[in-house]
Amino acid sequence: MEIFNRKSKNILLPLNLEKGYDYLLPIHISDLQEGSLVQVPLRNKKEFGIVLSAAVDNLPEKKMKEVERVFDKLPTFSKQFLDFISWVSNYTVSKIGNVFKMSIPVKEVFEEAKQERFYGFAKSGIPQGFRMTNSRRSVIDLFETEGEGLYYTISELSQKTGASTQVVKEMEKAGCFDIKFEDIKPEIQNISYDKEFTLNESQDSAVKFICEEAKNGFSPILLDGVTGSGKTEVYFKVIDEILSKNSENQTLIMLPEISLTGQFLKKFNKRFGCKPVLWHSSLTPSQRKKNWLAIAGGEAKVVVGTRSALFLPFHKLSLIIVDEEHDGSFKQEENVVYHGRDMAVVRAKFESIPIVLASATPSLETIANVQTGKFKEVKLHSRFGKAIMPDISLCDLRSDKPIKEEWGNSYLSPSSIKKIEDKLRRNEQIMLFLNRRGYAPLAICKDCGHKEKCPNCDVHLTAHGKENPMLKCHHCGYFSRIRNVCSECEAKDSFTLYGIGIERLAEEVANRYPTKKVAILSSDTLNTTKKLYETIEEIEKGNIDIIIGTQIFAKGHHFPNLTLVIVVDGDMGLTGADIRAGEKTFALLSQVSGRAGRGEKSGEVVIQTFQPENKVMQALLKNDREEFLNLEVSERKLLSMPPFGRLAAVILTSKDQGALDVFANQLAREIPRSSDSKYMILGPVDAPIAFIKGNHRKRFLIKTEKRLNIQQLIINWTSSLKIPNSIKLKIDIDPHNFM
């Protein structure tokens, strides 16, 4: 065996590390390419890692451990992707090992490929004396119909025949099958576009514009279209154009929430004749492994995923679509804190590819980028086909007050009730929108006013259910039954439920319309993807009369017979310290309103509010997004707030409140002073929820000019003190959640 000079490489591990470690290459390997995946020893464990560069620490050979294994069958990460990982680490002030971990979130990809069992019909035929049932007969009929020599996996047999996997296993034991084994291989998507589908003139113009811009390599484009204008069809056609140019090209479609994928997948399947490869948190480990390998190996041509899909090692990523780009769900708040939309633009830049940001209510950040010429823009002004925008009206709850009924309080105004009954007479569907889970947000003692709070969080408990209600914390998951005796005044049976959640709204609907079929759409009732898809299918079929939903139902769904949307509490979200409160409320209510009148029937939207004069309500009433955005822009500019200035938050968390206060004050004394007012650091103050999941929290807010290096400012400041082990310091660049 030929012997080479020993080389060493810097290898990054998917751990909480700021840099890679140096390792020796095996004596029989002369070199390893940057981006190669390897296995290395670390203390008493084996870890996988990725080759970053030549060794950097100048350690003597005797102090270095050796690479144990090279995964030469796994793909090599590209330099562009490694540069992207490094950039994200620097921008978010996160340890690079944690960013790398997001690119391989399933260790099963390093396991040896397992063989899959395939079932073919036994050449000897059906065993003598084999008892036949309908399920067994359906399996045999499949082989007789489709011919000899075909083999299927157990899941394929079950899917094609309706027979359970248990039936297949029973038939295997009886000798009905020939069995063969093959390595599990990623499925290759066979994309075929629906050529018969025609775009309208506006959509066709948008496709041509985007495809022309795409020739320039990196090109961020805002696809700004009203709800129901056919934005999805536009970027489907763009995907078709991109994929047809090169058989290796891949596309990523990012959705803010997995709840949006049901109808989306149907639409995709109709257009492309196959399913996209999915990436989201609900996948099983085996599905994640299979899909990761298909993405990294290039077999997956179109990937639909949530924000985490952005960190997958695509073989040849050629286009990124960010659907509902304004949506707050693209912001990740834990571990590596990042905004999926913003990082998607950065990845597109590193890959030199186009990126399309689609929305009916674009974020102020995206609009500012359009106005400064950093992003291009194409608009769809009207709805697709015969659909028209819904009529929007405001219901002033100060004068049009809900009337108490014999069964209890009402939360629907008389005029709203009249509209509901009119639509029901026409057999049209109605949606009642209330962005509050549970039955009631408060359980209050009638004698002393005590409100039941979570012992682990500084929040009130939400009541779920009316009879013997369960009190739940939506932050930490704590729950308990309502007390018989008040812990403050010791009054017996004194608690009453105050306020409204969707369960209470559903109770009112049941009392008013007992014969009508109602669906409640919230994360409590639809806690699995299967339940969500089944409910949406029932609505599509017209089997549901009244839909009661939270924001899980606010966007992305298309129901042609839904002609009335009532926003029960339009004022939620308008108050508080969030600089984006107005923008978020406008976007949410615009998206909710967009569910009405998406078919040939015209739609109506009623927003119940105590503040009809509010700028958000007036903009919605007039359907005047531009006026609202101009007001928001002028206010943000005046205050130098994003996108015209920069914000970052430093959050300190500890179970020990005393230690937290001491360290927060020490850090405050180290705040660097700005002589030219280019930045200010405010705090420490209690976070809006100062106690959560058993931890106390303090917060600093950093506000700087647009071009100041806010990351370096924070690093220089926070590194001036050693952080005690009892305290966790979290940095949030460009914060979106001020709770």
C-alpha positions in Angstrom: 0.0 0.0 0.0 1.3 3.4 -1.0 2.0 5.7 2.0 1.4 9.5 1.8 2.5 12.3 4.0 0.1 12.9 6.8 -2.3 15.8 6.4 -4.7 17.4 8.8 -7.9 19.2 8.3 -10.2 21.6 10.2 -13.5 19.8 10.7 -16.7 21.4 11.9 -19.0 19.4 14.2 -22.7 20.0 14.6 -22.3 21.1 18.3 -22.4 24.3 20.3 -18.9 25.3 19.0 -17.5 28.5 17.6 -15.0 26.9 15.3 -13.9 23.5 13.9 -11.3 21.1 15.4 -8.2 19.9 13.7 -7.9 16.1 12.8 -5.4 14.0 11.1 -6.4 12.3 7.9 -6.1 8.5 7.8 -2.6 7.5 6.6 -4.0 6.0 3.3 -5.9 9.2 2.3 -3.8 11.9 0.7 -6.4 14.6 0.9 -10.0 15.4 1.5 -12.1 17.9 -0.4 -13.6 20.9 1.4 -17.3 20.0 2.2 -16.7 16.2 2.6 -18.6 14.5 5.4 -16.6 12.5 7.9 -16.8 10.7 11.3 -14.4 11.7 14.0 -13.8 10.8 17.7 -14.7 13.4 20.3 -14.0 12.5 23.9 -15.7 9.1 24.3 -18.2 9.6 21.4 -18.2 9.4 17.6 -19.4 12.6 15.9 -20.0 13.4 12.2 -18.5 16.5 10.8 -17.7 18.4 7.7 -14.3 19.4 6.3 -13.8 23.2 6.3 -10.2 23.8 5.4 -6.6 22.8 6.1 -5.7 22.6 9.8 -5.6 26.0 11.5 -4.4 25.4 15.1 -0.8 24.3 14.3 -1.1 21.4 16.8 1.7 18.8 16.9 0.7 15.6 15.2 0.8 13.6 18.5 -2.0 15.8 20.0 -4.4 15.3 17.1 -6.9 12.5 16.7 -7.5 10.8 13.4 -10.6 10.9 11.1 -12.2 7.5 11.5 -14.4 7.4 8.4 -15.1 9.3 5.2 -18.7 9.1 4.0 -17.7 9.0 0.3 -21.2 7.9 -0.7 -22.8 11.0 0.7 -22.7 14.3 -1.2 -20.1 16.9 -0.7 -21.3 20.3 0.5 -20.6 23.1 -2.0 -18.3 26.1 -1.2 -21.3 28.5 -1.7 -23.3 26.5 0.9 -20.4 26.5 3.5 -20.0 30.3 2.9 -23.7 30.7 3.6 -23.5 28.8 6.8 -20.5 30.9 7.9 -22.4 34.1 7.0 -25.5 33.1 8.9 -23.3 32.4 12.0 -21.7 35.8 11.8 -24.9 37.7 11.1 -27.0 36.1 13.9 -24.1 36.0 16.3 -24.6 32.3 16.6 -22.0 29.5 17.0 -21.2 28.1 13.6 -21.6 24.5 14.9 -25.2 25.2 15.7 -25.8 26.6 12.2 -24.2 23.5 10.6 -26.4 21.3 12.7 -29.4 22.7 10.9 -28.1 21.3 7.6 -28.0 17.7 8.8 -30.9 17.6 11.4 -31.2 13.8 11.1 -28.2 11.6 12.0 -29.8 8.6 10.2 -28.3 9.8 6.9 -24.9 8.5 8.2 -26.2 5.0 8.8 -25.6 2.2 6.2 -28.4 2.1 3.6 -31.1 -0.4 4.7 -32.6 -2.8 2.3 -36.3 -2.7 1.6 -38.5 -5.7 1.2 -40.4 -6.1 -2.1 -43.3 -8.4 -2.7 -44.0 -10.3 -5.9 -46.7 -12.9 -6.5 -45.4 -16.4 -5.8 -44.7 -18.5 -9.0 -46.3 -21.5 -7.2 -49.5 -19.6 -7.0 -52.0 -19.5 -4.1 -51.2 -22.2 -1.4 -53.6 -25.0 -1.1 -56.2 -24.5 1.6 -55.5 -20.7 1.8 -58.6 -19.0 3.2 -59.7 -16.1 1.0 -61.1 -12.8 2.4 -62.0 -9.7 0.5 -58.8 -8.0 1.6 -56.6 -10.9 0.5 -58.6 -11.2 -2.8 -57.8 -7.5 -3.5 -54.1 -8.1 -3.2 -54.2 -11.1 -5.6 -56.4 -9.2 -8.0 -53.7 -6.5 -8.2 -51.1 -9.0 -9.4 -53.5 -10.7 -11.8 -54.6 -7.3 -13.2 -51.1 -5.7 -13.5 -49.3 -8.8 -14.7 -46.5 -11.1 -13.4 -43.0 -10.1 -12.5 -44.1 -6.9 -10.7 -42.8 -6.2 -7.1 -44.2 -3.8 -4.6 -43.3 -2.5 -1.1 -45.7 -3.3 1.7 -46.9 0.3 1.8 -47.5 0.3 -2.0 -49.5 -2.9 -1.7 -51.6 -1.4 1.1 -52.1 1.9 -0.7 -53.1 0.2 -4.0 -55.5 -2.4 -2.6 -56.7 -1.0 0.7 -55.5 -4.1 2.5 -53.8 -3.5 5.8 -50.1 -4.3 6.3 -51.2 -7.0 8.7 -53.0 -8.8 5.8 -49.9 -8.6 3.7 -47.8 -10.1 6.4 -50.3 -12.9 6.9 -50.2 -13.7 3.2 -46.4 -13.7 3.3 -46.4 -16.3 6.1 -48.8 -18.4 4.1 -46.3 -18.4 1.1 -48.3 -16.2 -1.3 -45.3 -14.0 -2.2 -41.8 -14.2 -3.7 -39.6 -11.8 -1.7 -36.6 -9.8 -2.9 -34.5 -7.1 -1.2 -33.1 -3.9 -2.7 -31.3 -0.9 -1.3 -33.6 2.0 -0.4 -33.1 4.7 -3.0 -34.5 8.2 -3.1 -37.5 8.6 -5.5 -36.8 10.7 -8.6 -39.6 13.2 -9.2 -40.9 13.0 -12.7 -42.1 16.5 -13.3 -44.6 17.1 -16.1 -46.3 20.5 -16.4 -50.0 20.8 -17.1 -49.7 22.4 -20.6 -53.5 23.0 -20.8 -53.5 25.4 -17.9 -53.6 28.9 -19.3 -52.6 32.1 -17.5 -54.4 35.4 -17.8 -52.7 38.4 -19.4 -51.5 39.8 -16.0 -50.1 36.4 -14.9 -48.4 35.8 -18.2 -46.7 39.2 -18.1 -45.5 38.5 -14.5 -44.0 35.1 -15.6 -42.1 36.7 -18.5 -40.8 39.5 -16.2 -39.6 37.1 -13.6 -38.0 34.7 -16.1 -36.2 37.7 -17.8 -34.9 38.9 -14.4 -33.8 35.3 -13.6 -31.2 35.5 -16.4 -29.2 37.9 -14.3 -28.4 35.2 -11.7 -29.1 36.7 -8.2 -32.3 38.6 -8.6 -34.8 39.2 -5.7 -38.3 39.9 -7.0 -41.5 40.8 -5.1 -44.6 39.1 -6.6 -47.2 41.5 -5.1 -50.7 40.3 -5.8 -54.1 40.7 -4.1 -55.6 37.6 -2.4 -56.9 35.2 -5.1 -55.0 36.8 -7.9 -53.2 33.5 -8.8 -49.7 34.1 -7.5 -49.2 30.4 -7.0 -49.9 29.7 -10.7 -47.4 32.4 -11.7 -44.5 30.9 -9.7 -45.5 27.3 -10.8 -45.0 28.4 -14.4 -41.6 30.0 -13.4 -40.6 26.7 -11.8 -41.5 24.9 -15.0 -39.3 27.3 -17.0 -36.4 26.9 -14.6 -36.6 23.1 -14.5 -36.9 22.7 -18.3 -33.6 24.5 -18.8 -31.5 22.0 -17.0 -32.5 18.5 -15.7 -30.3 19.0 -12.6 -32.0 22.2 -11.5 -33.9 22.3 -8.1 -36.4 24.6 -6.7 -37.3 25.4 -3.0 -40.8 26.7 -2.1 -40.8 28.0 1.4 -44.2 28.1 3.2 -44.6 29.8 6.6 -46.6 26.9 8.2 -47.2 23.3 7.3 -51.0 23.9 7.7 -50.9 25.6 4.3 -49.6 22.5 2.5 -52.9 20.5 2.1 -54.6 22.4 -0.7 -51.1 23.5 -2.0 -50.1 19.8 -2.6 -53.3 19.1 -4.5 -52.7 22.1 -6.7 -49.0 21.1 -7.2 -50.0 17.5 -8.1 -52.4 18.8 -10.7 -49.8 21.0 -12.3 -46.8 18.8 -12.2 -48.2 15.3 -12.1 -46.3 14.3 -8.9 -45.9 15.3 -5.3 -43.1 17.7 -4.2 -40.5 16.5 -1.6 -41.6 17.8 1.8 -39.5 19.2 4.6 -41.0 20.1 7.9 -41.0 19.1 11.6 -43.8 16.5 11.3 -41.8 14.1 9.2 -40.7 10.9 10.7 -36.9 10.2 11.0 -37.1 7.7 8.1 -39.0 10.3 5.9 -36.4 12.9 6.8 -33.6 10.7 5.9 -35.1 9.7 2.6 -36.0 13.3 1.7 -32.6 14.7 2.8 -30.8 12.1 0.6 -33.1 13.0 -2.4 -32.4 16.7 -1.9 -28.7 16.4 -1.4 -28.4 13.9 -4.2 -30.4 15.9 -6.7 -33.3 13.5 -7.2 -35.7 15.9 -5.6 -36.5 18.6 -8.1 -39.1 20.6 -6.2 -38.9 20.9 -2.4 -41.8 22.4 -0.3 -40.8 23.2 3.2 -40.9 25.5 6.2 -38.0 27.8 7.2 -35.7 24.9 8.1 -35.6 23.7 4.5 -33.5 26.7 3.7 -30.5 25.0 5.4 -30.6 21.8 3.4 -27.6 21.0 1.1 -29.3 21.1 -2.3 -27.4 19.5 -5.2 -28.2 22.4 -7.6 -30.5 24.9 -6.1 -31.7 27.2 -9.0 -34.7 29.1 -7.6 -36.2 30.0 -4.3 -39.9 30.9 -3.7 -40.9 32.5 -0.4 -44.7 32.3 -0.2 -46.5 34.7 2.2 -43.1 36.4 2.7 -44.6 38.8 5.3 -45.6 36.0 7.7 -44.1 36.1 11.2 -43.8 32.3 11.2 -40.6 32.6 9.1 -38.9 34.0 12.2 -37.2 31.3 14.4 -36.9 32.3 18.0 -35.0 29.4 19.6 -31.4 28.1 19.2 -30.1 29.9 16.0 -32.4 33.0 15.9 -33.0 34.0 12.3 -35.6 35.2 9.8 -36.3 32.7 7.1 -37.2 35.2 4.5 -34.1 37.3 5.0 -31.8 34.3 5.1 -33.5 33.0 1.9 -32.5 36.2 0.1 -28.9 35.7 1.4 -28.7 32.1 0.3 -30.0 33.1 -3.2 -27.2 35.7 -3.3 -24.5 33.1 -2.4 -26.0 30.6 -5.0 -26.4 33.4 -7.6 -30.0 32.4 -8.3 -33.3 34.2 -8.5 -35.7 34.5 -5.5 -39.4 35.3 -5.6 -41.1 36.8 -2.6 -44.8 36.4 -2.9 -47.5 38.1 -0.8 -50.8 40.0 -0.9 -49.5 42.1 2.0 -45.7 42.5 1.6 -43.7 43.4 4.7 -42.4 46.9 5.1 -38.9 45.6 4.9 -39.5 44.1 1.4 -41.4 47.3 0.2 -38.4 49.4 1.4 -36.1 47.2 -0.6 -38.3 47.7 -3.7 -38.3 51.4 -3.2 -34.5 51.6 -2.9 -34.1 49.5 -6.0 -32.6 46.4 -4.2 -35.6 44.3 -5.2 -37.6 44.3 -8.4 -41.4 44.1 -8.3 -44.2 42.7 -10.4 -47.9 43.2 -9.5 -51.2 41.3 -9.9 -53.9 43.8 -9.4 -57.1 41.7 -9.7 -58.4 38.3 -8.7 -58.1 35.4 -11.1 -61.1 34.5 -13.3 -64.5 35.9 -12.4 -63.7 36.4 -8.7 -63.8 39.9 -7.4 -62.5 41.5 -4.2 -64.9 41.3 -1.3 -66.9 44.2 0.1 -65.5 45.2 3.5 -67.5 47.0 6.2 -66.8 48.0 9.8 -69.2 47.1 12.6 -68.9 49.7 15.4 -69.5 47.7 18.6 -70.0 50.9 20.6 -73.4 51.4 18.8 -74.1 48.0 17.2 -73.8 46.2 20.5 -74.2 42.4 20.9 -77.5 41.5 22.8 -77.4 39.1 25.7 -79.6 36.1 25.0 -81.3 33.6 27.4 -78.4 31.1 27.0 -75.8 33.7 27.8 -73.6 36.6 26.5 -73.4 37.2 22.7 -70.3 38.3 20.9 -71.9 38.9 17.5 -73.6 42.2 16.7 -77.2 42.3 15.5 -76.0 43.4 12.0 -73.5 40.5 11.9 -76.1 38.0 12.9 -78.5 39.3 10.1 -75.7 38.8 7.5 -75.0 35.3 8.8 -78.6 34.3 8.5 -78.9 35.7 5.0 -75.9 33.6 3.8 -77.2 30.5 5.5 -80.5 30.8 3.7 -78.5 30.8 0.5 -76.5 27.7 1.5 -73.3 29.7 1.4 -70.4 29.2 3.9 -69.5 31.6 6.6 -66.2 32.0 8.5 -66.0 33.5 12.0 -62.4 34.6 12.7 -61.2 35.0 16.3 -57.5 34.7 17.0 -57.9 33.4 20.6 -57.8 29.7 21.5 -59.8 28.1 24.3 -63.1 29.0 25.9 -62.1 32.2 27.8 -58.8 34.0 28.4 -59.4 34.6 32.1 -60.7 32.8 35.2 -61.6 35.5 37.8 -62.8 35.3 41.4 -66.0 37.2 41.6 -65.4 38.1 45.3 -61.8 39.5 45.2 -60.9 39.8 41.5 -58.0 37.3 41.7 -57.0 36.0 38.3 -55.6 32.5 38.0 -52.0 32.5 36.8 -49.5 30.0 35.6 -47.0 29.0 38.3 -44.2 28.7 35.7 -45.0 31.8 33.6 -46.1 35.4 34.2 -49.3 34.9 32.3 -53.0 34.2 33.0 -54.3 30.7 32.4 -56.7 30.1 29.5 -59.9 28.2 30.2 -60.7 25.3 27.9 -64.2 23.9 28.1 -67.2 25.3 30.0 -68.1 22.6 32.4 -65.3 21.8 34.9 -62.9 23.8 32.6 -59.3 22.9 32.2 -56.9 25.9 32.8 -54.0 25.8 30.4 -50.8 27.9 29.9 -50.1 28.3 26.2 -46.4 29.0 26.9 -45.2 26.1 29.0 -48.1 23.6 28.8 -49.0 23.7 32.5 -52.6 22.7 33.1 -55.0 22.3 36.1 -58.7 22.1 36.9 -60.4 25.3 38.1 -60.2 25.7 41.9 -63.2 25.2 44.1 -61.7 27.7 46.6 -60.0 31.0 45.7 -56.3 30.9 46.9 -56.5 34.7 47.7 -59.8 35.2 49.6 -60.8 31.6 50.2 -64.3 32.1 48.7 -66.0 28.9 47.5 -67.1 28.3 43.9 -66.4 31.9 43.1 -64.6 31.7 39.8 -66.2 32.9 36.6 -64.9 32.7 33.1 -64.3 36.1 31.5 -63.8 37.0 27.9 -64.2 35.0 24.7 -62.2 32.3 22.9 -63.2 30.3 19.9 -64.8 27.5 22.0 -67.2 30.1 23.5 -67.9 31.5 20.1 -68.7 27.9 18.9 -71.1 27.6 21.9 -72.9 30.8 20.7 -73.1 29.4 17.1 -74.5 26.1 18.4 -77.2 27.9 20.4 -78.2 30.1 17.5 -77.9 27.5 14.7 -78.3 24.0 16.2 -78.9 22.3 12.9 -75.9 23.7 11.1 -72.6 21.9 10.8 -69.6 23.7 12.4 -65.9 23.2 12.1 -63.4 24.7 14.7 -60.0 25.3 13.2 -57.3 25.8 15.8 -54.1 24.1 16.9 -56.0 22.6 19.9 -58.6 20.8 17.7 -56.5 20.1 14.7 -53.3 18.8 16.4 -52.3 16.5 13.6 -51.7 17.2 9.9 -54.2 14.4 9.1 -57.0 16.1 11.1 -56.3 19.4 9.4 -56.4 18.0 5.9 -59.6 16.0 6.6 -61.3 19.1 8.0 -60.3 21.2 5.0 -61.6 18.5 2.7 -64.9 18.5 4.5 -65.1 22.3 4.0 -64.2 21.9 0.3 -67.0 19.4 -0.2 -69.5 21.8 1.3 -70.2 19.6 4.3 -69.5 22.5 6.7 -71.8 25.5 7.1 -69.9 27.7 9.6 -66.1 27.7 10.0 -64.7 29.1 13.3 -61.0 29.7 13.0 -57.8 31.2 14.5 -54.9 32.5 12.4 -54.2 28.9 11.4 -57.0 29.5 8.8 -56.1 33.1 7.9 -54.2 32.5 4.7 -53.6 30.2 1.8 -56.9 28.4 1.8 -59.4 28.6 -1.1 -63.1 27.8 -0.6 -65.3 29.0 -3.5 -68.5 28.8 -1.5 -67.2 30.9 1.4 -68.9 34.2 0.9 -68.9 35.9 4.4 -66.1 36.4 6.8 -66.8 38.0 10.2 -63.8 39.2 12.2 -65.2 38.9 15.7 -62.6 41.0 17.5 -60.7 43.3 15.0 -58.9 45.2 17.7 -56.8 42.3 18.9 -53.1 43.0 18.2 -53.5 46.8 17.9 -52.1 47.6 21.3 -48.7 46.9 23.0 -45.1 47.8 22.5 -44.6 46.0 19.2 -43.5 48.5 16.5 -45.0 46.2 13.9 -48.4 45.9 15.7 -50.3 47.9 13.1 -48.5 46.2 10.1 -49.2 42.7 11.5 -52.8 43.4 12.2 -53.4 44.9 8.8 -51.7 41.9 7.1 -53.6 39.4 9.2 -57.0 40.9 8.7 -56.3 41.5 5.0 -55.4 37.8 4.6 -58.5 36.8 6.6 -60.7 39.0 4.4 -59.1 37.4 1.4 -60.8 34.1 2.2 -64.2 35.5 1.1 -65.6 35.5 -2.4 -62.8 33.6 -4.1 -65.2 31.8 -6.5 -67.9 33.1 -8.8 -70.0 34.3 -5.8 -69.3 37.7 -4.4 -67.9 38.0 -0.9 -68.5 40.2 2.2 -66.2 40.9 5.1 -67.4 42.4 8.4 -64.8 43.6 11.0 -66.3 44.1 14.5 -64.3 46.8 16.3 -64.4 49.4 19.0 -61.9 51.5 17.1 -63.4 52.1 13.6 -61.4 55.4 13.3 -58.1 53.5 13.7 -55.7 53.9 10.7 -55.6 50.1 10.3 -59.5 49.8 10.2 -59.8 52.8 7.8 -57.2 51.3 5.4 -59.0 48.0 5.4 -62.4 49.7 4.9 -61.1 51.7 1.9 -59.0 48.8 0.6 -56.2 51.3 0.6 -53.0 49.5 1.4 -50.8 52.3 -0.1 -52.2 54.9 2.3 -51.6 52.7 5.3 -48.1 51.8 4.2 -47.2 55.5 3.6 -48.3 56.3 7.2 -46.3 53.4 8.6 -43.2 54.4 6.5 -43.4 58.0 7.7 -43.7 56.9 11.4 -40.8 54.5 11.1 -38.6 57.0 9.3 -39.3 59.6 12.0 -38.2 57.2 14.7 -35.4 55.6 12.7 -37.0 52.2 13.2 -36.7 49.2 10.9 -36.4 49.2 8.0 -34.9 52.6 8.3 -32.8 51.8 11.3 -31.7 48.6 13.0 -32.7 46.8 16.2 -31.3 43.9 18.2 -32.2 42.4 21.5 -30.1 40.8 24.2 -32.2 38.6 26.5 -30.8 37.3 29.7 -32.5 34.2 31.2 -32.0 32.5 34.6 -33.9 30.5 37.2 -32.1 32.5 39.8 -33.6 36.0 39.8 -31.0 37.4 42.2 -28.1 36.3 40.0 -29.9 37.6 36.9 -30.4 41.0 38.4 -26.8 41.3 39.5 -25.4 40.3 36.1 -27.9 42.5 34.2 -26.7 45.5 36.2 -23.1 44.6 35.7 -23.7 44.3 31.9 -25.5 47.7 32.0 -22.4 49.3 33.6 -20.4 48.0 30.6 -22.6 49.6 28.0 -20.3 51.4 25.5 -21.3 55.1 25.2 -21.9 56.6 21.8 -20.4 60.1 21.3 -22.0 60.7 17.9 -25.5 59.2 18.6 -25.1 56.4 16.1 -26.5 53.9 18.5 -28.2 53.6 21.9 -28.6 50.6 24.3 -31.7 50.6 26.4 -32.2 48.5 29.5 -32.1 46.3 31.4 -35.8 46.0 31.9 -38.1 43.0 32.6 -39.1 41.3 29.4 -42.9 41.8 28.7 -43.3 38.3 30.0 -40.7 38.5 32.7 -41.2 34.9 34.0 -41.7 32.1 31.5 -41.2 28.3 31.8 -39.7 28.7 35.2 -37.1 31.3 34.1 -36.8 35.0 34.8 -35.9 37.3 31.9 -34.3 40.7 31.5 -34.0 42.5 28.2 -31.7 45.1 26.5 -32.7 46.7 23.3 -30.0 48.0 20.9 -31.0 50.7 18.4 -28.5 51.8 15.7 -28.2 53.6 12.4 -28.8 51.4 9.3 -25.2 50.9 8.3 -23.6 50.4 11.8 -22.2 46.9 12.4 -24.6 46.0 15.2 -23.2 42.5 15.6 -19.7 43.7 16.3 -21.1 46.3 18.8 -22.9 43.5 20.7 -19.9 41.2 20.6 -17.5 43.8 22.0 -20.0 44.8 24.7 -21.2 41.4 25.9 -17.7 39.8 25.8 -16.5 42.3 28.4 -17.9 40.1 31.2 -17.8 36.4 31.8 -21.4 35.0 31.7 -22.2 32.9 34.8 -23.2 29.3 34.1 -26.6 30.0 35.7 -27.4 32.6 33.0 -28.2 32.2 29.4 -27.6 35.1 27.0 -29.6 35.2 23.7 -29.0 37.6 20.9 -31.8 38.4 18.5 -30.8 40.4 15.5 -33.8 42.1 13.8 -36.3 41.1 16.5 -39.9 40.5 15.5 -41.4 39.3 18.7 -41.3 41.8 21.5 -43.1 39.5 24.0 
